[in-house]
Amino acid sequence: MTLSFPNPSRSFDETRNAVRFTGHDGMFEVRFFVEIEALAKSDSALAGTAASETKYLSAFDTLRSSIHKVAGKAYSRDRRSSYTLTAADFR
């Protein structure tokens, strides 16, 4: 099976300081977290502004396609149930 992202929902996880979203490999759910530093480096709209949950979720939505590609690459290297994507993953 391959990783897919049929559910577009995402949420801000204040404890992890990241945006949380899920992928699915068949019947298995895979949790992903994108650190806010990765979003800030990837979205110029966040540069030099006071960050908020709304801005991070908006940045995630803007970058969703590339985030899903990075998540897919991480999953294909090492199939686990949870991943944290950092700025280094987006280079």
C-alpha positions as CSV (number, residue, x, y, z in Angstrom):
1,M,0.0,0.0,0.0
2,T,1.0,3.6,-0.4
3,L,0.6,6.5,1.9
4,S,-2.4,8.8,1.2
5,F,-3.9,11.8,2.8
6,P,-7.7,11.5,2.4
7,N,-8.5,13.6,5.4
8,P,-7.6,17.3,4.9
9,S,-8.0,18.2,8.6
10,R,-5.1,19.5,10.6
11,S,-4.7,21.0,14.0
12,F,-2.2,23.0,16.0
13,D,-0.5,21.0,18.7
14,E,0.6,23.6,21.3
15,T,2.5,21.0,23.4
16,R,4.7,20.0,20.4
17,N,4.7,23.5,18.9
18,A,3.7,21.9,15.6
19,V,0.8,21.3,13.1
20,R,-0.6,17.8,13.3
21,F,-2.1,15.9,10.4
22,T,-2.6,12.2,9.5
23,G,-1.9,10.0,6.6
24,H,-3.2,6.5,5.9
25,D,-1.5,3.4,4.6
26,G,-4.4,1.1,4.0
27,M,-6.1,0.7,7.3
28,F,-3.2,2.1,9.3
29,E,-3.2,5.7,10.5
30,V,0.1,7.5,10.5
31,R,0.5,10.7,12.5
32,F,2.6,13.5,11.3
33,F,3.8,16.7,13.0
34,V,5.4,19.7,11.2
35,E,7.4,21.9,13.5
36,I,6.5,25.5,13.3
37,E,10.1,26.4,12.5
38,A,9.8,24.3,9.3
39,L,6.6,26.2,8.4
40,A,8.2,29.6,9.1
41,K,11.3,28.8,6.9
42,S,9.1,27.6,4.1
43,D,6.4,30.3,4.1
44,S,7.6,33.9,3.5
45,A,4.3,35.2,4.8
46,L,5.4,34.2,8.3
47,A,8.7,36.0,8.2
48,G,9.0,38.9,10.5
49,T,5.4,38.6,11.8
50,A,4.0,37.7,15.2
51,A,3.1,34.0,14.7
52,S,-0.3,32.6,15.7
53,E,-2.1,29.3,15.5
54,T,-4.2,30.7,12.6
55,K,-1.1,31.8,10.7
56,Y,0.6,28.4,11.1
57,L,-2.5,26.5,10.0
58,S,-2.8,28.9,7.0
59,A,0.9,28.3,6.1
60,F,0.3,24.5,6.4
61,D,-2.6,24.9,3.9
62,T,-0.5,26.8,1.5
63,L,2.3,24.3,1.7
64,R,0.1,21.2,1.9
65,S,1.3,19.6,-1.3
66,S,5.0,19.9,-0.5
67,I,4.4,18.8,3.1
68,H,2.6,15.7,1.9
69,K,5.6,14.9,-0.5
70,V,8.1,15.2,2.4
71,A,5.9,13.1,4.6
72,G,5.6,10.4,2.0
73,K,9.4,10.4,1.6
74,A,9.9,10.1,5.3
75,Y,7.4,7.2,5.5
76,S,8.9,5.3,2.6
77,R,12.4,5.3,4.3
78,D,11.1,4.0,7.6
79,R,7.5,2.9,8.2
80,R,6.5,4.1,11.6
81,S,3.3,5.2,13.2
82,S,4.4,8.8,14.0
83,Y,6.8,11.4,12.4
84,T,8.0,14.8,13.3
85,L,9.0,16.8,10.2
86,T,11.6,19.5,10.8
87,A,13.1,22.3,8.7
88,A,15.9,19.9,7.7
89,D,13.4,17.6,6.0
90,F,12.3,20.4,3.6
91,R,15.8,21.0,2.1
